[in-house]
Amino acid sequence: MTMTLGDRPQPDAMFALDGVTRTYGETVALAHTSIRIAHGQRVAVLGPSGGGKTTFLHLLGGVIRPDVGTVEIDGKDLDSLEPGRELASLVGFVHQQFDLVPHLPVMHNVMAGKLGQWGLLRSMLSLVSARERNQGLEALARVGIEDKAQERTSNLSGGEQQRVAIARILVQSPRAVLADEPVASLDPARAADLIQLLVEIAAETGRTLVASLHATEFVRTYFDRAIGLRTGHIEFDIPAGEVDDELLTDLYDLSKADDHGSRSNGGAGQGGPGGARTADRPPAGSVPPQPRFRTVD
């Protein structure tokens, strides 16, 4: 049985950041960012290491709080959400390192998707419940590894372990999935399979998908929208089909000077289609480099 979001009423955006800044000591990881991501959208987040991608995802998912500004998840202010059951019903994470317990059977790791809703004891007891076990098997079947249910997780390949992490998300059944470089440790063929699987599951169930990627070749094929982050600022926010080699070369050019000036100083931003804003106010009389924006439905 496919797990879907049904016909529940939805606010305008799954995620909304308004004037958000997040710092770590003297480093500004994300600066003066305002953006909205619609329900059901598939968004690729691109940029060099240290550009702010993980911070951006952690803010969307409520893992961290902003120093300045507000974050809304499914129309609810982040500060009003309980970090356990309520937040787990809204957002699920897929990480590069899978976050699996290697010595446990695959099924135990899959049913850990219920931890946020039930707590540890009930999640473990659910393994002896036919109904809950069937839910886990359905999730494993959807990702193509139902036959691995009782196998020790550490015996699986990297690609299979990532499928276990995706099955765990299906059991958790959040409204949105955030994936932080989910295929960084996989070879190109397995990476393509996993991205396609994530996108298909999101489409089938109506979930929002936001994924940070270094594998830029997947962006135009699998995603609706592309956001480029560099030194904590949004460089572009455009339909994924408009991402080109010139844009990517500029985004990843580490020799390029920081167009935004000091990372620790900034002002109000300019509004851009798709809900994004540039990060810093330019000095009086200057003409700043302009990020690329397009209206993203």
N, C-alpha and C positions, 0 to 999 in steps of 0.2 A: 504493500500500500504506500503510495507516494505521500510524503509529508509536505503539505502546502500551507501557505499563510491564510488561505480561505478568503472570505469576503469581509474581514474585519475592517472598520473604517481606519483610514490612514491620514496623518497630517501631511502637509505639503512636502516635507523633506524627511528622509531617514536620519540624516546628520546635518547639523548647522553649527558652524563656528562663526562667532562674531567678535572681531577685534582681538583675537587670541594671540598671546605671547607666552612662550615657555622658555625658561632659562635653566641652565645647569651651571651654577657658579657665575663666572664671567662670560660664559658662552651662551649666546642666544640661539637655541635650537630651532625655534619657530617664531617668526616676528610678525605681529600685527596682521594676522590672517583672518579673513572672512570668506566663507565658502559654504555652499549648500550642495548636498548630494541627494538626489531624488530616490524614492523607493524603486527598487528593481533595476537601478542603474549598475552597469559594470564599468568600474573606474580603475585604470592603471595609473600608479604613482611612480614616476621616474625621477632619476637624479643620481649624482655621484654619492659615494659613501660619505656619511657625515653631513648630507644635505638637509636632513630633517624628516626623512620618510618615516622612520620608525616612531619618532616623536609624534608626527602627524597621526599615524594609525593608533598609537596609544592614547592620544587625546580623543579621537573618535570613539574608541572603545571604553573610555572611562578608566583605563589603567592608571593614568596620571591626570592631575588637574592643571588647568592653566594658571599662570601667575596673574595674567590680566585677561579680561574678556570672558565670554560665556560659551559653553558647549551644550547643545541640545541633541538628544538621541531619541528619535521617534516622537518628537514634539515635547519631550520632557527635559527639564533642566538637569544637567548632570549632577548638580549638588542635591537634587531631590531624590536621586535613585539610590536604592540600597545596593551595596556591592555584591551581594550574593545572588539570591534567586531572581530578583527583579532585573538586574543588569545581565545575568546569564540568559534570560529569556529574550533579550534584545540583541546581544552581540556575542559572536563566537570567534575565536582566533585560530588560525593555522599558522604555525611558526616554522621557520627554516629548520630548527632542531627537533621538531615533531612534538616535544614535551610528552613523551610516552615513558612508562615505567618498563624498562627492558626485560626484567625477569618475570613479569606477569604474563599470563595468556593474553592473546589478542582481545578476546571478549571482555576481559576486565578493563582494558584500556578504552575500549569502545563505550562501555557502560559508564565510564568516568564522565561522559558527557552529561550525566544526570547529577553530578556532584553539586552544581550550583542550585539545583531545585530540591534535592533530597538530603544532602549531607552524605558523609562517608558511609555510615552504617547502613542506611537504606539502599544506597547504591550497590554495596557489596551483597546485601540480602537479595537484591533484585536479580542476581545471577541464578538463583534457584527458582525464580518465578518464570513460568512458561511464557506468560504474556510479555514480560520485559525482555526475556531472552530472544523471543521472536523479533522484537523491535531491533535488537542488536544484530541479529542475523540478516534482517532485511537491509539494514544499513551496509553491512559487509557485502551482501549480494550486489547492492547498487554500485559499490566501488570495485567489484570484481574479485573479491578475495574471501568469499563465504567459506571456502574450504580451509581457511587459515584460522578459524575462530578459536580453536583450542591450542594453537601452536604458541610456543614461547615467542614473545615479541622480538627479542634480540636475534632470533633466527631468521627474521625477514630481511629482505633487501631494503635499501633506502627508499626505493619507489613504493614498495609494499607498505613500509612503515608510514609513509606519507598518506597512503590510502586509508590506513587505520585512523590517522588523525582526521581525515575528511569524514570517515564513518562516524567518528565521535561527534563531529559537528552535526551530522544528521540526527543523531540521538538527542543531542542538546536542543536542536530545533530553534535556533535564534532567528530573529527577523533579518539580521545582516551578518555577513561573514567578512572578516578582515584577515588578509593573508600577507604576512611579512616575509617577502622573498621566499615563497614556499617551494620554489624549485631550484634554489641556488646550489644545492648540493647534489643535484641529479644530472645525468648526462642529457644531451639535447633531445634524444628520442623520448626518454621517460619524462623529461620536463614538459614536452609538448602534450603528451598524454595526460599528465596531471593538470595542466592549465585547462585543457579541453574539458576534463571531467569537472573541475571546479565551476567552469562557466556553464556547462550543461546543467549541473545541479542547481545553480543559482537561477537559471532560466526556468527550469521545471517547477521550482517551488516559489518563484516570485521574490526571491531574496536579493537584497542589495549585496554586491560584491565589490570590495575595494582591495586591490592587491598592489603591493610595491614590488617592482621588478627591475632586475638588471638585464634580463633577456628581452631586449626591446623588440626582437622580431615577432613576438607574440601580440604586441599591442594592437596593430591594425587588424589582425585576424580575429581576435577574441573579445575586444573591449569596445565600449561605446565612446569612452571619454578618456582623455589623457591629461594628467596634471604633472608638470615638471617642477621639481623643487631643487633649489640650490642655495646653500648657505642660509637656510631657514626662510627663504622667500619663494613665492610662486612665480616662476618664470613664464609659464604658459598654462593655459587651461582651455583645451580645444577638443573638438571631436577627434576620436582616435585615428580616423582615416586621413586626417590632415598632418599627422606626425611624419616628418620627412628626415632624410639624412642630415641636412644642413641644421635643422633644429636640434637634433640629437648631438651632433658634433659640438655645437655651441654650448649645450647644456653640460656636457661632460668634459669640456675643455678646461683642465685644471690650471692652465697657464693664464687664463683670462682673469683680469682684475675683477674684484667684487664690485659690480655695478651699483650695489646698494649702499656702499660706504661702510661705516663701522657696523658690525653685527650687533652691537649693544645699544645703538642709537637709532631711533626711527620715529616717524610721525604718522599721521593719518594716511590711509591709502586711497587709491582711486578705485571706484567700483568697476568691475568687469563682468561681462557676460558669463553665465555659469556661476555667479555669486562670488568670484574671487576678487581680491584686491592686491595691488602692489603694496610692498611693505613699508617703504620709507618715503618721507617727504623730501624732494630734492632741494638743494640750496636755492635761495632766491636768484632768479635770473638764468638758472641753468635749464637745460633740456635733458631730462633723464632718458636712458634707454627704456623703450616701452616693451613690456611683456606682451606676448601674443594671446589674445582672448577671442573666443567665438561663442556664440550662443549655443549651449548644449542642452538639448531637450531631455 
